[in-house]
Amino acid sequence: MRQLSKIAAAFILSLMIVFTVLGAKPLEKPIDINQASQVELMQLPGIGEVRVKAIMTYRTKRQFKRIADIIKVKGIGRRLFKKLQPYIVVAPAVSTNTKVIQ
């Protein structure tokens, strides 16, 4: 009887996990990985605290020029990049050297 209770508890727990994951709200718009906050980066699939820190450390040294550059971040490989691809963007850099033509 005790074994059955453990199996039932494990089954219920796994169902709760599945419904939580499936019920996760998709991102409304892609996240700019050069500008995103820690909270925004945490919304990305497969990105936790350690990877957020790695992304933020990387971008303090250099900006991402294209989304594929995220593979250069420690802990992010091609497989994770494929999962991230629909959810990330790199916005064009805004130049501060623009001249006003009169």
N, CA, C and O atoms as CSV, one atom per row, in Angstrom:
chain,resi,resn,atom,element,x,y,z
A,1,MET,N,N,0.823,-1.196,0.000
A,1,MET,CA,C,0.000,0.000,0.000
A,1,MET,C,C,0.869,1.263,0.000
A,1,MET,O,O,0.559,2.253,-0.662
A,2,ARG,N,N,1.957,1.196,0.756
A,2,ARG,CA,C,2.850,2.345,0.842
A,2,ARG,C,C,3.515,2.620,-0.512
A,2,ARG,O,O,3.679,3.776,-0.902
A,3,GLN,N,N,3.890,1.571,-1.213
A,3,GLN,CA,C,4.503,1.693,-2.535
A,3,GLN,C,C,3.528,2.347,-3.518
A,3,GLN,O,O,3.925,3.181,-4.332
A,4,LEU,N,N,2.259,1.966,-3.438
A,4,LEU,CA,C,1.231,2.532,-4.306
A,4,LEU,C,C,1.077,4.028,-4.042
A,4,LEU,O,O,0.890,4.805,-4.979
A,5,SER,N,N,1.153,4.434,-2.787
A,5,SER,CA,C,1.054,5.857,-2.442
A,5,SER,C,C,2.207,6.648,-3.040
A,5,SER,O,O,2.014,7.765,-3.520
A,6,LYS,N,N,3.406,6.075,-3.014
A,6,LYS,CA,C,4.573,6.742,-3.583
A,6,LYS,C,C,4.427,6.886,-5.100
A,6,LYS,O,O,4.760,7.927,-5.668
A,7,ILE,N,N,3.931,5.844,-5.740
A,7,ILE,CA,C,3.726,5.877,-7.191
A,7,ILE,C,C,2.675,6.919,-7.547
A,7,ILE,O,O,2.854,7.687,-8.493
A,8,ALA,N,N,1.581,6.950,-6.796
A,8,ALA,CA,C,0.513,7.924,-7.047
A,8,ALA,C,C,1.034,9.350,-6.847
A,8,ALA,O,O,0.720,10.241,-7.636
A,9,ALA,N,N,1.819,9.564,-5.802
A,9,ALA,CA,C,2.376,10.891,-5.534
A,9,ALA,C,C,3.316,11.321,-6.657
A,9,ALA,O,O,3.285,12.474,-7.088
A,10,ALA,N,N,4.147,10.403,-7.128
A,10,ALA,CA,C,5.066,10.707,-8.221
A,10,ALA,C,C,4.299,11.033,-9.502
A,10,ALA,O,O,4.673,11.944,-10.240
A,11,PHE,N,N,3.232,10.290,-9.760
A,11,PHE,CA,C,2.412,10.529,-10.943
A,11,PHE,C,C,1.763,11.910,-10.873
A,11,PHE,O,O,1.769,12.651,-11.857
A,12,ILE,N,N,1.214,12.251,-9.732
A,12,ILE,CA,C,0.564,13.557,-9.565
A,12,ILE,C,C,1.586,14.678,-9.718
A,12,ILE,O,O,1.304,15.690,-10.359
A,13,LEU,N,N,2.754,14.508,-9.140
A,13,LEU,CA,C,3.807,15.508,-9.255
A,13,LEU,C,C,4.225,15.698,-10.709
A,13,LEU,O,O,4.390,16.829,-11.165
A,14,SER,N,N,4.397,14.600,-11.435
A,14,SER,CA,C,4.789,14.718,-12.842
A,14,SER,C,C,3.700,15.381,-13.673
A,14,SER,O,O,4.005,16.141,-14.592
A,15,LEU,N,N,2.446,15.110,-13.368
A,15,LEU,CA,C,1.350,15.793,-14.063
A,15,LEU,C,C,1.373,17.295,-13.789
A,15,LEU,O,O,1.152,18.102,-14.692
A,16,MET,N,N,1.640,17.656,-12.556
A,16,MET,CA,C,1.703,19.070,-12.204
A,16,MET,C,C,2.830,19.769,-12.968
A,16,MET,O,O,2.665,20.896,-13.435
A,17,ILE,N,N,3.957,19.102,-13.088
A,17,ILE,CA,C,5.088,19.675,-13.817
A,17,ILE,C,C,4.736,19.846,-15.286
A,17,ILE,O,O,4.999,20.899,-15.867
A,18,VAL,N,N,4.147,18.826,-15.891
A,18,VAL,CA,C,3.772,18.889,-17.303
A,18,VAL,C,C,2.791,20.033,-17.550
A,18,VAL,O,O,2.967,20.802,-18.495
A,19,PHE,N,N,1.771,20.152,-16.719
A,19,PHE,CA,C,0.788,21.214,-16.919
A,19,PHE,C,C,1.388,22.592,-16.677
A,19,PHE,O,O,0.982,23.563,-17.315
A,20,THR,N,N,2.340,22.688,-15.773
A,20,THR,CA,C,3.007,23.967,-15.538
A,20,THR,C,C,3.813,24.370,-16.758
A,20,THR,O,O,3.764,25.521,-17.190
A,21,VAL,N,N,4.556,23.423,-17.313
A,21,VAL,CA,C,5.371,23.709,-18.490
A,21,VAL,C,C,4.490,24.033,-19.686
A,21,VAL,O,O,4.749,25.006,-20.393
A,22,LEU,N,N,3.466,23.245,-19.922
A,22,LEU,CA,C,2.588,23.483,-21.059
A,22,LEU,C,C,1.796,24.767,-20.897
A,22,LEU,O,O,1.442,25.414,-21.883
A,23,GLY,N,N,1.522,25.130,-19.676
A,23,GLY,CA,C,0.751,26.340,-19.431
A,23,GLY,C,C,1.595,27.592,-19.398
A,23,GLY,O,O,1.069,28.690,-19.213
A,24,ALA,N,N,2.905,27.446,-19.574
A,24,ALA,CA,C,3.784,28.606,-19.554
A,24,ALA,C,C,3.416,29.552,-20.691
A,24,ALA,O,O,3.188,29.138,-21.827
A,25,LYS,N,N,3.370,30.808,-20.351
A,25,LYS,CA,C,2.978,31.825,-21.309
A,25,LYS,C,C,4.116,32.097,-22.290
A,25,LYS,O,O,5.234,32.383,-21.861
A,26,PRO,N,N,3.858,32.016,-23.593
A,26,PRO,CA,C,4.906,32.309,-24.565
A,26,PRO,C,C,5.239,33.807,-24.543
A,26,PRO,O,O,4.413,34.634,-24.159
A,27,LEU,N,N,6.437,34.126,-24.955
A,27,LEU,CA,C,6.840,35.527,-24.995
A,27,LEU,C,C,5.993,36.276,-26.010
A,27,LEU,O,O,5.683,35.755,-27.081
A,28,GLU,N,N,5.623,37.500,-25.664
A,28,GLU,CA,C,4.795,38.296,-26.560
A,28,GLU,C,C,5.586,38.823,-27.745
A,28,GLU,O,O,5.058,38.943,-28.851
A,29,LYS,N,N,6.855,39.136,-27.510
A,29,LYS,CA,C,7.714,39.601,-28.593
A,29,LYS,C,C,9.130,39.124,-28.310
A,29,LYS,O,O,9.472,38.848,-27.160
A,30,PRO,N,N,9.954,39.025,-29.340
A,30,PRO,CA,C,11.334,38.577,-29.132
A,30,PRO,C,C,12.097,39.548,-28.227
A,30,PRO,O,O,11.785,40.737,-28.163
A,31,ILE,N,N,13.088,39.020,-27.542
A,31,ILE,CA,C,13.886,39.795,-26.600
A,31,ILE,C,C,15.206,40.190,-27.261
A,31,ILE,O,O,15.886,39.357,-27.860
A,32,ASP,N,N,15.559,41.469,-27.144
A,32,ASP,CA,C,16.849,41.946,-27.640
A,32,ASP,C,C,17.913,41.522,-26.628
A,32,ASP,O,O,17.943,42.024,-25.505
A,33,ILE,N,N,18.773,40.612,-27.024
A,33,ILE,CA,C,19.750,40.062,-26.088
A,33,ILE,C,C,20.839,41.058,-25.691
A,33,ILE,O,O,21.583,40.806,-24.744
A,34,ASN,N,N,20.946,42.183,-26.398
A,34,ASN,CA,C,21.888,43.227,-25.993
A,34,ASN,C,C,21.305,44.136,-24.916
A,34,ASN,O,O,22.055,44.752,-24.159
A,35,GLN,N,N,19.990,44.228,-24.838
A,35,GLN,CA,C,19.346,45.177,-23.933
A,35,GLN,C,C,18.521,44.525,-22.826
A,35,GLN,O,O,18.111,45.207,-21.887
A,36,ALA,N,N,18.273,43.238,-22.918
A,36,ALA,CA,C,17.359,42.560,-21.994
A,36,ALA,C,C,17.862,42.585,-20.551
A,36,ALA,O,O,19.059,42.499,-20.280
A,37,SER,N,N,16.902,42.705,-19.641
A,37,SER,CA,C,17.220,42.643,-18.212
A,37,SER,C,C,17.376,41.185,-17.795
A,37,SER,O,O,17.117,40.270,-18.577
A,38,GLN,N,N,17.804,40.983,-16.554
A,38,GLN,CA,C,17.914,39.619,-16.028
A,38,GLN,C,C,16.560,38.925,-16.061
A,38,GLN,O,O,16.469,37.755,-16.432
A,39,VAL,N,N,15.526,39.629,-15.681
A,39,VAL,CA,C,14.175,39.057,-15.646
A,39,VAL,C,C,13.737,38.641,-17.047
A,39,VAL,O,O,13.171,37.563,-17.228
A,40,GLU,N,N,13.997,39.489,-18.030
A,40,GLU,CA,C,13.617,39.157,-19.407
A,40,GLU,C,C,14.392,37.940,-19.915
A,40,GLU,O,O,13.814,37.055,-20.546
A,41,LEU,N,N,15.684,37.895,-19.645
A,41,LEU,CA,C,16.492,36.757,-20.095
A,41,LEU,C,C,16.035,35.456,-19.449
A,41,LEU,O,O,16.093,34.399,-20.076
A,42,MET,N,N,15.587,35.523,-18.214
A,42,MET,CA,C,15.120,34.326,-17.500
A,42,MET,C,C,13.861,33.736,-18.139
A,42,MET,O,O,13.540,32.573,-17.894
A,43,GLN,N,N,13.151,34.503,-18.941
A,43,GLN,CA,C,11.946,34.010,-19.608
A,43,GLN,C,C,12.270,33.125,-20.803
A,43,GLN,O,O,11.401,32.415,-21.310
A,44,LEU,N,N,13.511,33.168,-21.249
A,44,LEU,CA,C,13.901,32.377,-22.415
A,44,LEU,C,C,14.022,30.897,-22.047
A,44,LEU,O,O,14.459,30.562,-20.946
A,45,PRO,N,N,13.633,30.012,-22.973
A,45,PRO,CA,C,13.720,28.573,-22.678
A,45,PRO,C,C,15.165,28.126,-22.495
A,45,PRO,O,O,16.035,28.442,-23.306
A,46,GLY,N,N,15.404,27.391,-21.422
A,46,GLY,CA,C,16.741,26.853,-21.162
A,46,GLY,C,C,17.707,27.840,-20.532
A,46,GLY,O,O,18.887,27.532,-20.364
A,47,ILE,N,N,17.221,29.021,-20.182
A,47,ILE,CA,C,18.084,30.036,-19.593
A,47,ILE,C,C,17.743,30.207,-18.122
A,47,ILE,O,O,16.627,30.587,-17.768
A,48,GLY,N,N,18.719,29.922,-17.273
A,48,GLY,CA,C,18.563,30.098,-15.838
A,48,GLY,C,C,19.553,31.143,-15.345
A,48,GLY,O,O,20.149,31.875,-16.135
A,49,GLU,N,N,19.715,31.199,-14.052
A,49,GLU,CA,C,20.565,32.232,-13.453
A,49,GLU,C,C,22.011,32.184,-13.947
A,49,GLU,O,O,22.610,33.223,-14.224
A,50,VAL,N,N,22.563,30.990,-14.056
A,50,VAL,CA,C,23.971,30.859,-14.472
A,50,VAL,C,C,24.155,31.366,-15.902
A,50,VAL,O,O,25.107,32.094,-16.184
A,51,ARG,N,N,23.262,30.990,-16.793
A,51,ARG,CA,C,23.386,31.437,-18.184
A,51,ARG,C,C,23.083,32.918,-18.325
A,51,ARG,O,O,23.684,33.590,-19.164
A,52,VAL,N,N,22.167,33.442,-17.525
A,52,VAL,CA,C,21.889,34.884,-17.552
A,52,VAL,C,C,23.165,35.645,-17.189
A,52,VAL,O,O,23.525,36.614,-17.856
A,53,LYS,N,N,23.836,35.210,-16.146
A,53,LYS,CA,C,25.086,35.870,-15.736
A,53,LYS,C,C,26.124,35.787,-16.851
A,53,LYS,O,O,26.843,36.752,-17.111
A,54,ALA,N,N,26.199,34.628,-17.508
A,54,ALA,CA,C,27.170,34.464,-18.599
A,54,ALA,C,C,26.844,35.395,-19.768
A,54,ALA,O,O,27.747,35.982,-20.363
A,55,ILE,N,N,25.558,35.532,-20.098
A,55,ILE,CA,C,25.143,36.429,-21.184
A,55,ILE,C,C,25.489,37.871,-20.819
A,55,ILE,O,O,26.026,38.612,-21.641
A,56,MET,N,N,25.182,38.261,-19.596
A,56,MET,CA,C,25.423,39.640,-19.176
A,56,MET,C,C,26.919,39.943,-19.096
A,56,MET,O,O,27.344,41.054,-19.414
A,57,THR,N,N,27.709,38.973,-18.678
A,57,THR,CA,C,29.161,39.147,-18.642
A,57,THR,C,C,29.698,39.306,-20.061
A,57,THR,O,O,30.518,40.186,-20.323
A,58,TYR,N,N,29.238,38.458,-20.971
A,58,TYR,CA,C,29.674,38.519,-22.362
A,58,TYR,C,C,29.384,39.888,-22.956
A,58,TYR,O,O,30.242,40.484,-23.607
A,59,ARG,N,N,28.173,40.385,-22.733
A,59,ARG,CA,C,27.793,41.641,-23.392
A,59,ARG,C,C,28.394,42.882,-22.735
A,59,ARG,O,O,28.307,43.970,-23.306
A,60,THR,N,N,28.991,42.755,-21.569
A,60,THR,CA,C,29.725,43.900,-21.009
A,60,THR,C,C,31.053,44.080,-21.737
A,60,THR,O,O,31.612,45.176,-21.775
A,61,LYS,N,N,31.547,42.983,-22.316
A,61,LYS,CA,C,32.808,43.038,-23.064
A,61,LYS,C,C,32.597,43.367,-24.535
A,61,LYS,O,O,33.400,44.070,-25.148
A,62,ARG,N,N,31.513,42.851,-25.090
A,62,ARG,CA,C,31.198,43.090,-26.511
A,62,ARG,C,C,29.704,42.905,-26.735
A,62,ARG,O,O,29.054,42.121,-26.044
A,63,GLN,N,N,29.180,43.621,-27.690
A,63,GLN,CA,C,27.764,43.504,-28.026
A,63,GLN,C,C,27.563,42.342,-29.000
A,63,GLN,O,O,28.459,41.990,-29.767
A,64,PHE,N,N,26.376,41.762,-28.951
A,64,PHE,CA,C,26.022,40.743,-29.934
A,64,PHE,C,C,25.742,41.457,-31.247
A,64,PHE,O,O,24.978,42.421,-31.277
A,65,LYS,N,N,26.350,40.996,-32.329
A,65,LYS,CA,C,26.101,41.599,-33.643
A,65,LYS,C,C,24.989,40.866,-34.383
A,65,LYS,O,O,24.283,41.446,-35.209
A,66,ARG,N,N,24.847,39.581,-34.072
A,66,ARG,CA,C,23.767,38.773,-34.658
A,66,ARG,C,C,23.367,37.733,-33.612
A,66,ARG,O,O,24.124,37.462,-32.680
A,67,ILE,N,N,22.195,37.161,-33.767
A,67,ILE,CA,C,21.708,36.259,-32.726
A,67,ILE,C,C,22.586,35.023,-32.575
A,67,ILE,O,O,22.695,34.472,-31.479
A,68,ALA,N,N,23.209,34.585,-33.659
A,68,ALA,CA,C,24.063,33.393,-33.589
A,68,ALA,C,C,25.286,33.621,-32.696
A,68,ALA,O,O,25.921,32.657,-32.267
A,69,ASP,N,N,25.620,34.868,-32.416
A,69,ASP,CA,C,26.758,35.153,-31.532
A,69,ASP,C,C,26.530,34.637,-30.117
A,69,ASP,O,O,27.481,34.501,-29.348
A,70,ILE,N,N,25.292,34.351,-29.768
A,70,ILE,CA,C,25.002,33.860,-28.418
A,70,ILE,C,C,25.669,32.501,-28.162
A,70,ILE,O,O,25.849,32.100,-27.012
A,71,ILE,N,N,26.031,31.804,-29.235
A,71,ILE,CA,C,26.737,30.526,-29.102
A,71,ILE,C,C,28.122,30.739,-28.478
A,71,ILE,O,O,28.690,29.808,-27.907
A,72,LYS,N,N,28.658,31.936,-28.580
A,72,LYS,CA,C,29.970,32.241,-28.002
A,72,LYS,C,C,29.920,32.344,-26.480
A,72,LYS,O,O,30.962,32.350,-25.823
A,73,VAL,N,N,28.723,32.424,-25.922
A,73,VAL,CA,C,28.557,32.506,-24.474
A,73,VAL,C,C,28.753,31.119,-23.876
A,73,VAL,O,O,28.204,30.137,-24.377
A,74,LYS,N,N,29.531,31.041,-22.810
A,74,LYS,CA,C,29.796,29.759,-22.158
A,74,LYS,C,C,28.476,29.144,-21.682
A,74,LYS,O,O,27.679,29.800,-21.013
A,75,GLY,N,N,28.262,27.888,-22.035
A,75,GLY,CA,C,27.055,27.179,-21.611
A,75,GLY,C,C,25.933,27.201,-22.629
A,75,GLY,O,O,24.883,26.597,-22.409
A,76,ILE,N,N,26.144,27.894,-23.748
A,76,ILE,CA,C,25.113,27.932,-24.795
A,76,ILE,C,C,25.704,27.344,-26.065
A,76,ILE,O,O,26.643,27.890,-26.644
A,77,GLY,N,N,25.141,26.226,-26.485
A,77,GLY,CA,C,25.610,25.558,-27.692
A,77,GLY,C,C,24.580,25.641,-28.806
A,77,GLY,O,O,23.586,26.361,-28.702
A,78,ARG,N,N,24.826,24.913,-29.846
A,78,ARG,CA,C,23.937,24.946,-31.020
A,78,ARG,C,C,22.534,24.443,-30.708
A,78,ARG,O,O,21.555,24.994,-31.212
A,79,ARG,N,N,22.424,23.407,-29.887
A,79,ARG,CA,C,21.113,22.846,-29.561
A,79,ARG,C,C,20.247,23.875,-28.815
A,79,ARG,O,O,19.072,24.059,-29.135
A,80,LEU,N,N,20.838,24.532,-27.831
A,80,LEU,CA,C,20.091,25.552,-27.092
A,80,LEU,C,C,19.800,26.747,-27.991
A,80,LEU,O,O,18.721,27.335,-27.916
A,81,PHE,N,N,20.756,27.106,-28.838
A,81,PHE,CA,C,20.527,28.217,-29.776
A,81,PHE,C,C,19.294,27.965,-30.632
A,81,PHE,O,O,18.501,28.879,-30.860
A,82,LYS,N,N,19.126,26.734,-31.109
A,82,LYS,CA,C,17.950,26.395,-31.927
A,82,LYS,C,C,16.655,26.667,-31.159
A,82,LYS,O,O,15.672,27.127,-31.739
A,83,LYS,N,N,16.656,26.378,-29.836
A,83,LYS,CA,C,15.472,26.630,-29.017
A,83,LYS,C,C,15.250,28.130,-28.800
A,83,LYS,O,O,14.112,28.594,-28.721
A,84,LEU,N,N,16.340,28.870,-28.706
A,84,LEU,CA,C,16.260,30.305,-28.426
A,84,LEU,C,C,15.926,31.141,-29.653
A,84,LEU,O,O,15.331,32.213,-29.536
A,85,GLN,N,N,16.302,30.662,-30.812
A,85,GLN,CA,C,16.213,31.421,-32.055
A,85,GLN,C,C,14.895,32.178,-32.260
A,85,GLN,O,O,14.939,33.353,-32.623
A,86,PRO,N,N,13.724,31.561,-32.046
A,86,PRO,CA,C,12.481,32.306,-32.282
A,86,PRO,C,C,12.218,33.419,-31.264
A,86,PRO,O,O,11.361,34.274,-31.484
A,87,TYR,N,N,12.949,33.404,-30.159
A,87,TYR,CA,C,12.642,34.316,-29.062
A,87,TYR,C,C,13.649,35.445,-28.877
A,87,TYR,O,O,13.468,36.292,-28.002
A,88,ILE,N,N,14.707,35.471,-29.683
A,88,ILE,CA,C,15.731,36.497,-29.484
A,88,ILE,C,C,15.971,37.307,-30.753
A,88,ILE,O,O,15.791,36.820,-31.869
A,89,VAL,N,N,16.379,38.544,-30.552
A,89,VAL,CA,C,16.752,39.430,-31.658
A,89,VAL,C,C,17.958,40.239,-31.218
A,89,VAL,O,O,18.277,40.306,-30.031
A,90,VAL,N,N,18.621,40.849,-32.183
A,90,VAL,CA,C,19.657,41.834,-31.923
A,90,VAL,C,C,19.224,43.076,-32.682
A,90,VAL,O,O,19.244,43.112,-33.912
A,91,ALA,N,N,18.833,44.091,-31.929
A,91,ALA,CA,C,18.368,45.331,-32.547
A,91,ALA,C,C,19.556,46.055,-33.169
A,91,ALA,O,O,20.670,45.992,-32.650
A,92,PRO,N,N,19.316,46.740,-34.276
A,92,PRO,CA,C,20.412,47.496,-34.890
A,92,PRO,C,C,20.926,48.560,-33.919
A,92,PRO,O,O,20.152,49.188,-33.197
A,93,ALA,N,N,22.230,48.746,-33.918
A,93,ALA,CA,C,22.830,49.754,-33.046
A,93,ALA,C,C,22.425,51.139,-33.521
A,93,ALA,O,O,22.393,51.416,-34.719
A,94,VAL,N,N,22.121,51.993,-32.573
A,94,VAL,CA,C,21.759,53.368,-32.896
A,94,VAL,C,C,23.019,54.205,-32.842
A,94,VAL,O,O,23.701,54.253,-31.819
A,95,SER,N,N,23.320,54.851,-33.929
A,95,SER,CA,C,24.521,55.669,-34.013
A,95,SER,C,C,24.308,57.000,-33.304
A,95,SER,O,O,23.259,57.628,-33.448
A,96,THR,N,N,25.289,57.420,-32.553
A,96,THR,CA,C,25.204,58.721,-31.881
A,96,THR,C,C,25.913,59.796,-32.686
A,96,THR,O,O,25.942,60.959,-32.284
A,97,ASN,N,N,26.483,59.414,-33.819
A,97,ASN,CA,C,27.201,60.343,-34.689
A,97,ASN,C,C,26.362,60.796,-35.877
A,97,ASN,O,O,26.918,61.065,-36.942
A,98,THR,N,N,25.089,60.884,-35.735
A,98,THR,CA,C,24.241,61.275,-36.859
A,98,THR,C,C,24.284,62.784,-37.037
A,98,THR,O,O,24.274,63.541,-36.067
A,99,LYS,N,N,24.331,63.199,-38.272
A,99,LYS,CA,C,24.335,64.623,-38.591
A,99,LYS,C,C,22.961,65.020,-39.091
A,99,LYS,O,O,22.324,64.287,-39.847
A,100,VAL,N,N,22.526,66.158,-38.671
A,100,VAL,CA,C,21.234,66.675,-39.127
A,100,VAL,C,C,21.478,67.474,-40.397
A,100,VAL,O,O,22.276,68.411,-40.417
A,101,ILE,N,N,20.778,67.085,-41.453
A,101,ILE,CA,C,20.906,67.780,-42.739
A,101,ILE,C,C,19.828,68.857,-42.793
A,101,ILE,O,O,18.642,68.592,-42.599
A,102,GLN,N,N,20.281,70.079,-43.062
A,102,GLN,CA,C,19.303,71.200,-43.118
A,102,GLN,C,C,19.103,71.663,-44.511
A,102,GLN,O,O,18.326,72.588,-44.749
